[in-house]
Amino acid sequence: MSYRIHILVCMVWVAVTAAAQATVSNLTRAQIDSIVSPSLYGEADKILHADHSSYDLGELSEQDSPISRTFRLRNVSQSVLRIARVRTTCGCTVAAYDSVSVAAGGEMEVTLTFNPKNRPGTIDVDAFVYVEGYESQPMARLSLYGEVVESDVWRHLPHSMGVLRLKRKVVSFIDLPAHGITTRRVLCANSGSRPLRLTSRILPPYAKLYTEPAVIAPGAEADLVIAVDVDKLPAAEGGIIEAPLIVEGVGGRPSERTLRIVIEK
């Protein structure tokens, strides 16, 4: 019997909680990625071995059909293994596996299917294979790489967060008022087929993020607004404050959904 799972995971709630407890202004891209990319079990190479751990999908178009690659894994332990789950890091990719139970010395296959529709930009997707009895850490990490060429419709908005297109991803605040709230606007657009409502769970105490209008209709442009309360700004060495704002409501890794604000006090 073939066992199939369909996992649409971009970021689990536990990861959000862990990130919220971190000092937002000190998060690096590597730290953000580590939240949703757990390290492998320490002796994973003695339990489950993948003949190939990654595939380069090359250059795809947003109009291309979903593309699949199959990974073969071998049980190199002395015991029967039972697959608990396979988790992907992006809703653009579906994982399927052909066996739940793998005998010692036996093999199984995991197929990853990537859908490039409305996914312009770099392909960098991982799938983590978990085995019963070792649920806290994955036994294998399988990866897809490549590039999705975007259409020309949103050429004036060169940056992307899934279906969200933006004019820029770095927002600067200079010449601040002495008190009160100051805002900056970033032109954005919904290139997808469903309405977007954007939020951010991880924000420094002096910042807010919202859009005007609050819901961005498919194919419509909007303003992404970042508001900063000058009276709540912390002291800054050298007079410069930098912080990431992780946008919720679109797909992709946290690092791909991050705006960077730079404030010169």
Secondary structure as UniProt FT lines:
FT   STRAND          3..4
FT   HELIX           13..21
FT   HELIX           24..26
FT   HELIX           29..36
FT   TURN            42..43
FT   HELIX           44..46
FT   STRAND          48..50
FT   STRAND          54..61
FT   TURN            62..63
FT   STRAND          67..75
FT   STRAND          81..88
FT   TURN            91..92
FT   STRAND          93..97
FT   STRAND          101..102
FT   TURN            104..105
FT   STRAND          107..114
FT   TURN            117..118
FT   STRAND          121..131
FT   TURN            132..133
FT   TURN            135..136
FT   STRAND          140..149
FT   TURN            153..156
FT   STRAND          159..161
FT   TURN            162..163
FT   STRAND          164..166
FT   STRAND          170..173
FT   STRAND          181..190
FT   TURN            205..206
FT   STRAND          207..212
FT   TURN            218..219
FT   STRAND          221..229
FT   HELIX           230..232
FT   HELIX           237..239
FT   STRAND          240..246
FT   HELIX           254..257
FT   STRAND          258..264
//
